[in-house]
Amino acid sequence: MAPTGKPTLAVVGATGAVGAVMLQILSQRADVWGEIRLIASPRSAGRKLAVRGAEVEVTALGEDSFAGVDVAMFDVPDEVAAEWAPRAAARGAVVVDNSGAFRTDPDVPLVVPEVNAHAVRNRPRGIVANPGCTTLAMIVALGALHAEFGLRELVVSSYQAVSGAGRAGVETLRSQLSLVAGTELGTKPGDVRRAVGDDTGPFPEPVVLNVVPWAGSLREDGWSSQEMQVRDESRRILGLPRLPIAVTCVRVPVVTGHSLTVHARFQGEVSVDGAREILATAPGVVLCDDPAAGEFPTPADVVGTDPAWVGRVRRALDDPTALELFVCGDNLRKGSALNTAQIAELVAAEITGEVSTRA
């Protein structure tokens, strides 16, 4: 605990793409932290980054990084988190991990504060996991609808931005855009593929002038790892371990902002008016739904914002218990850094409350 009486925070991976967004978010939200330490790989040590209006020097990740740290937020690759998060927890820090290393661990809660904030207190390993960005784009809206109507089946298709694949994804799209700009490509079989060549970056096919029905690695029976991730994470967050869920993940030529089409079946008959009322008042959700006026969320409009934006709310034509909707969210903010920060703030409030009680 810092001399201010506020918890000490460590941001591990501060120089990465998500880390940069995290520093913005920490500067924009209520100041619940005392000291903030910025930690990264040795090659980034010595850099100075702005957070809360001050320049803070980045230090290299090492054994002494977590001495006196109350909460450590990890925005690093899975293998780094798998090694260092338990070490940080062993030093007494509560770890909020944004990687995929612990999301399926039954002793690590998977938390979205608007949906299952209570789960953050049950952390046997001293680690709390942040869900993946695709799940986070829709789960706040679904959680609000589930609380009222009782979800019983879910079918979703994602339209995932290239930034979900990191900086390499963004660089790949921008490079491919420069190759096709001002041409007539996209009018003949294979012409885009030939122009792009074999350098498709982290994607199996060109993403420019195209959509790629794949994200992640191959799993059993032709499913992708990200499709299984959305299924498993949604079940855990909603507390519905047997919920039938089918997911198709698609990569689209958008820089930032994941979107999903959602077909959700509930326990009984639902009304569009009732659903809209729930969504319009749900924390972390913005309803933008007037097709007659051309109003519905798109990634180009929601990038840089925090909520889940919901539109195209309809009752299914052939099932009075089902709703159709379209959801958009910034995959680097709520889909990553913001949710991590919100979890950390829950832990900070818990720590501060315990200190006040002892005092």
Beta strands, then each sheet from edge to edge (+ up, - down):
strand 1: 9-12
strand 2: 36-40
strand 3: 48-51
strand 4: 54-60
strand 5: 71-74
strand 6: 94-97
strand 7: 127-129
strand 8: 151-160
strand 9: 245-251
strand 10: 258-266
strand 11: 285-287
strand 12: 308-315
strand 13: 322-329
sheet 1: 3+ 4- 2- 1- 5- 6- 7-
sheet 2: 9+ 8+ 10- 13+ 12- 11-
end
